[in-house]
Amino acid sequence: MPEDEMIGDPIDILLVEPNPGDTRLFTETFEEAKVMNAVHDVSSGEDALDFVHQRGAYEDSPRPDVILLDPQLPGKSGMDVLAELNDDPELCETPVVVLTSSEVGEKIIRSHGLEADTYIQKPVEVGEFVEFVQSIEDFWLAFVQQPTDR
């Protein structure tokens, strides 16, 4: 296979990340990993909900196949976004990966009675982003191969 070919079926990833530097690292690492995808990024909870509901500036946006969600967002928090996604019959099947800064982040979200499909600790160093992308790809393949009821 030529080196410039992408691997896998295309997926639409919605990255909900308030830090522009992290957003850049996420998108560049996905491109370098040659995972065929489209990474769409927003920086607030309100924009994330507009994107998934395809309203306002995002009315022509695709429904994401997977959502990478930082819980610490300006305005509407990631926990609010997760709660709304879980309560919406059309969106509750969309896999959500919560990007935590530590193991404590997962405990905080669960303490609010919320569940995501998985929790992944956000990379701190540039080299860790490659492992992060691989974990997202592994999650996606496992989720597609073995769908679970929520």
C-alpha positions as CSV (number, residue, x, y, z in Angstrom):
1,M,0.0,0.0,0.0
2,P,1.4,3.4,-0.9
3,E,2.6,5.4,2.1
4,D,0.2,8.3,1.5
5,E,-2.9,6.1,1.6
6,M,-5.1,6.2,4.6
7,I,-5.9,3.2,6.7
8,G,-9.5,2.2,7.7
9,D,-12.9,3.5,6.8
10,P,-13.5,7.2,7.1
11,I,-15.0,8.5,10.3
12,D,-16.2,11.9,11.4
13,I,-14.6,12.8,14.7
14,L,-15.9,15.8,16.7
15,L,-13.1,17.1,19.0
16,V,-14.5,19.3,21.8
17,E,-11.4,21.0,23.1
18,P,-11.0,24.5,24.5
19,N,-7.2,24.6,24.2
20,P,-6.1,25.7,20.6
21,G,-2.6,24.1,21.1
22,D,-4.1,20.8,22.1
23,T,-6.5,21.0,19.2
24,R,-3.6,21.5,16.8
25,L,-1.7,18.6,18.3
26,F,-4.8,16.3,18.1
27,T,-5.5,17.1,14.4
28,E,-1.9,16.9,13.3
29,T,-1.3,13.6,15.1
30,F,-4.5,12.1,13.5
31,E,-3.2,13.2,10.1
32,E,0.3,11.8,10.7
33,A,-1.2,8.4,11.9
34,K,-2.8,8.1,8.5
35,V,-6.2,7.2,10.0
36,M,-8.8,8.1,7.4
37,N,-11.0,10.6,9.1
38,A,-12.3,14.1,9.3
39,V,-11.6,15.8,12.5
40,H,-14.0,18.6,13.2
41,D,-13.2,20.8,16.2
42,V,-15.2,23.1,18.4
43,S,-14.1,24.8,21.6
44,S,-17.2,25.2,23.7
45,G,-20.1,23.1,25.0
46,E,-22.6,25.3,23.1
47,D,-20.8,24.8,19.8
48,A,-20.6,21.0,20.5
49,L,-24.3,20.8,20.9
50,D,-25.0,23.0,17.9
51,F,-22.6,20.7,15.9
52,V,-24.3,17.4,16.9
53,H,-27.8,18.9,16.4
54,Q,-26.7,20.4,13.1
55,R,-28.0,23.8,13.8
56,G,-26.8,27.4,13.3
57,A,-23.4,27.6,11.7
58,Y,-23.2,23.8,11.8
59,E,-26.4,22.9,9.9
60,D,-24.4,21.4,7.0
61,S,-22.0,19.5,9.3
62,P,-22.0,15.7,9.4
63,R,-23.2,13.8,12.5
64,P,-20.1,12.7,14.2
65,D,-19.2,9.0,14.4
66,V,-17.4,9.6,17.7
67,I,-17.1,12.5,20.0
68,L,-13.9,13.4,21.9
69,L,-15.0,15.5,24.8
70,D,-13.0,17.6,27.3
71,P,-15.1,18.0,30.4
72,Q,-13.6,21.4,31.2
73,L,-15.2,23.8,28.7
74,P,-16.1,27.4,28.8
75,G,-19.8,28.1,29.2
76,K,-21.8,24.9,29.1
77,S,-19.5,22.2,30.6
78,G,-18.5,18.9,29.2
79,M,-20.7,17.3,31.8
80,D,-23.7,19.3,30.6
81,V,-22.9,18.2,27.0
82,L,-22.6,14.6,28.0
83,A,-25.9,14.7,30.0
84,E,-27.7,16.2,27.0
85,L,-26.2,13.6,24.6
86,N,-27.2,10.8,26.9
87,D,-30.8,12.1,27.2
88,D,-31.3,12.5,23.4
89,P,-32.6,9.3,21.7
90,E,-31.0,10.3,18.4
91,L,-27.6,11.0,19.9
92,C,-27.2,8.6,22.8
93,E,-25.8,5.9,20.5
94,T,-22.9,8.2,19.4
95,P,-19.8,7.0,21.2
96,V,-18.3,9.6,23.5
97,V,-14.7,9.5,24.7
98,V,-14.2,11.8,27.7
99,L,-10.7,13.3,27.7
100,T,-9.6,13.5,31.3
101,S,-6.6,15.3,32.7
102,S,-6.2,12.7,35.4
103,E,-8.0,9.6,36.9
104,V,-9.8,12.1,39.2
105,G,-11.6,13.5,36.2
106,E,-13.4,10.2,35.5
107,K,-14.5,9.9,39.1
108,I,-15.9,13.4,39.1
109,I,-18.0,12.8,36.0
110,R,-19.2,9.5,37.3
111,S,-20.1,11.1,40.6
112,H,-22.6,13.2,38.7
113,G,-24.3,10.1,37.5
114,L,-23.0,10.4,34.0
115,E,-21.5,7.8,31.8
116,A,-19.3,8.0,28.7
117,D,-18.3,5.1,26.5
118,T,-14.7,5.4,27.7
119,Y,-12.4,7.7,29.4
120,I,-8.9,8.4,28.2
121,Q,-6.3,10.5,29.9
122,K,-5.4,13.5,27.7
123,P,-1.7,13.4,26.6
124,V,0.6,15.9,28.3
125,E,3.7,15.5,26.0
126,V,3.8,15.6,22.3
127,G,5.1,12.0,22.0
128,E,2.1,10.8,24.0
129,F,-0.3,12.0,21.3
130,V,0.6,9.1,19.0
131,E,-0.4,6.6,21.7
132,F,-3.5,8.7,22.2
133,V,-4.5,8.4,18.6
134,Q,-3.8,4.7,18.6
135,S,-6.1,4.3,21.7
136,I,-8.9,6.2,19.9
137,E,-8.4,4.0,16.8
138,D,-8.5,0.9,19.0
139,F,-11.7,2.1,20.7
140,W,-13.3,2.8,17.4
141,L,-12.5,-0.6,16.0
142,A,-13.7,-2.4,19.2
143,F,-16.9,-0.3,19.2
144,V,-17.6,-1.0,15.6
145,Q,-16.8,-4.7,15.8
146,Q,-18.6,-5.3,19.0
147,P,-21.4,-2.7,19.4
148,T,-22.9,-2.5,22.9
149,D,-26.3,-1.5,24.1
150,R,-26.3,1.6,26.2
